[in-house]
């Protein structure tokens, strides 16, 4: 008689190895499944189920030991998930049947013991979805992206109604496939669908990851369109409800940096846009608490440059202080730039610093920095950058001429070449 599993199982919801573990049909098993399907891990579990909490906590050895004396088919399978030994696989293939047999082959494929995932014959729901997701990964390895997308769509259909959190993560994977196929519209729809499925379930890390990815897609496609930039900002704000400097520093810095760039890309058409510029500066400062010169040199340079550029154009009564800070930030950048290997990057910093110095009225040093930037841009044959520098130099000349005549002039200088992220 074929052994039957308790359904639905929380397969695919949590990271491996817990994501492949099954809950046995013991007292409290159904209740535990119901909680895990919503992303909630109960504080207390019956003794026969504590192995799952140990696995979630990263204690795979402790979880295995908790199952060591359990002869049930679920325990035999779960021990193999926790310690995947080829000798155990050969033995268990003759002992397990039905869905556990298929899951056993799935784990063997995932750990590299066999070359192909099993077929989902006789399986449905979350078991079938796990196997179909493995088929999608296998298809992607052989560059069969259409097949991979079809497998993931089928997997989503299997679990949409019974395991929304699993379906949401599958949709996130599908969105990545669609990005590879240059179908950003489909990827955006998939990510929105995933976020709708998650709703208010207790899996904030997954929600934050999906929101961050969706924000990046909106930002990549915005091309200055205000509506898309606003959507991207909402996504980054959603991600930052979960990511913190302490718990996820890299993702926190990425979300802060991208939020800043979105706000800086918005034209000043509404009163609220001025506030966003200030928020952007603060977000860049937050990113720089993670991106330091020693730990993330490239990201530090880009973020530092964007902060310096943003300070030049921040609507504020403290404009002079901001310009002085920007000049100092550019000095720090110039000290780390390699003129020989990156003359264009060095020239961009010089040009932007020259613009800030001109705003401060330090025309002599401004002309010096801008002239050197122009020379480097000429070497790099960057005609647009040369034209931008020439406009600033011409404006300096006009202001100096006006000053000699005793005319009052306003520092209406033009923006110098943009930073490395387009700002």
Residue pairs with C-beta under 8 A, 6 or more apart in sequence:
2 97
2 98
3 73
3 96
3 97
3 98
3 100
4 98
4 99
5 22
5 25
5 74
5 98
5 99
5 100
5 127
6 22
6 23
6 24
6 25
6 29
6 30
6 33
7 125
7 126
7 162
8 33
8 37
8 125
8 126
8 159
8 162
8 163
9 22
9 23
9 33
9 126
9 127
10 23
10 33
10 36
10 37
10 126
10 163
10 166
11 19
11 20
11 22
11 126
11 127
11 129
11 130
11 163
11 166
12 19
12 126
12 129
12 130
12 133
12 159
12 163
12 166
12 169
12 170
13 19
13 36
13 37
13 39
13 163
13 165
13 166
13 169
13 203
14 36
14 56
16 110
17 55
17 60
17 81
17 82
18 52
18 55
18 56
20 81
20 103
20 106
20 107
20 110
20 130
21 51
21 52
21 55
21 78
21 81
21 82
22 74
22 77
22 78
22 100
22 103
23 29
23 32
23 33
23 36
23 49
23 52
23 74
24 48
24 49
24 72
24 74
24 75
25 74
26 46
26 48
26 49
27 46
27 48
28 45
28 46
28 48
28 49
29 49
32 42
32 45
32 49
32 52
35 41
35 42
36 52
37 162
37 163
37 165
38 165
38 201
38 202
39 165
39 201
39 202
39 203
39 206
40 201
40 202
41 53
41 56
45 52
45 53
48 70
50 66
51 62
51 63
51 64
51 66
51 67
51 78
52 63
54 60
54 62
54 63
54 66
55 63
55 82
60 82
60 83
61 82
63 78
63 82
64 79
64 82
64 83
67 75
67 78
67 79
67 82
68 79
73 95
73 96
73 100
74 100
76 92
76 95
76 96
77 92
77 96
77 100
77 103
77 104
79 88
80 88
80 89
80 92
80 104
80 107
81 107
84 107
84 108
84 111
84 113
86 113
89 104
89 108
89 113
92 104
93 101
93 104
93 105
96 104
98 122
99 122
99 123
99 127
102 118
102 120
102 121
102 122
102 123
102 127
102 131
103 127
103 130
105 114
105 117
105 118
106 117
106 118
106 130
106 131
106 134
108 114
109 115
109 116
109 117
109 118
109 134
109 138
110 134
116 138
117 131
117 134
117 135
117 137
117 138
118 131
119 131
120 127
120 128
120 131
120 132
123 131
124 158
125 158
125 159
125 162
125 163
126 158
126 159
126 162
126 163
126 166
128 155
128 158
129 155
129 156
129 158
129 159
129 163
129 166
129 167
129 170
130 155
132 151
132 152
132 154
132 155
132 158
133 151
133 152
133 155
133 170
133 173
135 147
135 151
136 147
136 148
136 149
136 151
136 152
136 155
136 173
136 177
137 148
139 145
139 147
139 148
139 151
140 148
140 177
145 177
145 180
145 181
148 177
149 174
149 177
149 178
149 181
152 170
152 171
152 173
152 174
152 177
153 174
155 170
156 167
156 170
156 171
156 174
159 166
159 167
159 170
160 167
160 197
164 197
164 198
164 199
164 201
165 197
165 198
165 201
165 203
165 206
167 194
167 197
168 193
168 194
168 195
168 197
168 198
168 206
168 210
169 194
169 206
171 190
171 191
171 193
171 194
171 197
172 190
172 191
172 194
172 206
172 209
172 210
172 213
174 190
175 186
175 187
175 188
175 190
175 191
175 194
175 213
175 217
176 187
176 213
178 184
178 186
178 187
178 190
179 187
179 217
184 217
184 220
184 221
187 217
188 214
188 217
188 218
191 210
191 213
191 214
191 217
192 214
194 210
195 207
195 210
195 211
195 214
198 206
198 207
198 210
204 241
204 242
205 242
207 238
207 242
208 238
208 239
208 241
208 242
208 243
208 248
208 251
209 239
209 251
211 235
211 236
211 238
211 239
212 235
212 236
212 239
212 243
212 251
212 254
212 255
214 235
215 231
215 232
215 233
215 234
215 235
215 236
215 238
215 239
215 255
215 258
215 262
216 232
216 258
218 228
218 229
218 231
218 232
218 235
219 228
219 229
219 232
219 258
219 261
219 262
221 228
222 228
222 229
222 232
222 262
222 265
224 265
224 267
226 266
226 267
226 269
229 262
229 263
229 265
229 266
230 266
232 258
232 262
233 259
233 262
233 263
233 276
236 255
236 256
236 258
236 259
236 262
237 259
239 251
239 255
240 252
240 255
240 256
240 259
242 248
243 251
243 252
243 255
244 252
245 252
245 286
245 289
245 290
249 290
250 290
252 286
252 290
253 286
253 287
253 289
253 290
253 291
253 296
253 299
254 287
256 283
256 284
256 286
256 287
257 283
257 284
257 287
257 291
257 299
257 303
257 306
259 279
259 280
259 283
260 279
260 280
260 281
260 283
260 284
260 287
260 306
260 310
261 280
261 306
261 421
261 422
261 423
263 276
263 277
263 279
263 280
263 283
264 277
264 280
264 306
264 310
264 423
265 422
265 423
266 273
266 276
267 273
268 274
268 277
268 315
274 315
277 310
277 313
277 314
277 315
278 314
278 315
278 316
280 310
281 307
281 310
281 311
281 314
284 303
284 306
284 307
284 310
285 307
287 303
288 300
288 303
288 304
288 307
290 296
291 299
291 300
291 303
292 300
293 300
293 332
293 336
297 336
301 333
301 336
301 337
301 420
302 419
302 420
302 421
304 329
304 332
304 333
305 329
305 330
305 333
305 348
305 349
305 352
305 419
305 420
306 419
306 420
306 421
306 423
307 329
308 325
308 326
308 329
308 330
308 333
308 352
308 353
308 356
308 419
309 326
309 352
309 418
309 419
309 423
310 423
311 322
311 323
311 325
311 326
311 329
312 322
312 323
312 326
312 352
312 355
312 356
312 359
312 415
313 415
314 322
316 322
319 359
320 360
323 356
323 359
323 360
324 360
326 352
326 353
326 356
327 353
327 356
327 357
327 360
330 349
330 350
330 352
330 353
330 356
331 353
333 349
334 346
334 349
334 350
334 353
337 345
337 346
337 349
338 346
339 346
339 376
343 376
343 379
343 380
344 376
344 377
344 380
344 382
344 385
345 420
346 376
347 372
347 373
347 376
347 377
347 380
347 382
347 385
347 417
348 373
348 385
348 417
348 418
348 419
348 420
350 369
350 370
350 372
350 373
350 376
351 369
351 370
351 373
351 374
351 377
351 385
351 388
351 389
351 392
351 416
351 417
352 416
352 417
352 419
353 369
354 365
354 366
354 367
354 368
354 369
354 370
354 373
354 389
354 392
354 416
355 366
355 370
355 392
355 413
355 414
355 415
355 416
357 363
357 365
357 366
357 369
358 366
358 370
358 392
358 395
358 396
358 411
358 413
359 411
359 413
361 411
363 396
363 399
363 400
366 392
366 396
367 393
367 396
370 389
370 392
370 393
370 396
370 416
371 393
373 385
373 389
373 417
374 386
374 389
374 390
374 393
377 385
377 386
377 389
377 417
378 386
385 417
388 414
388 415
388 416
388 417
389 416
389 417
391 414
392 413
392 414
392 416
395 412
395 413
395 414
396 413
398 409
399 409
399 411
402 408
402 409
403 409
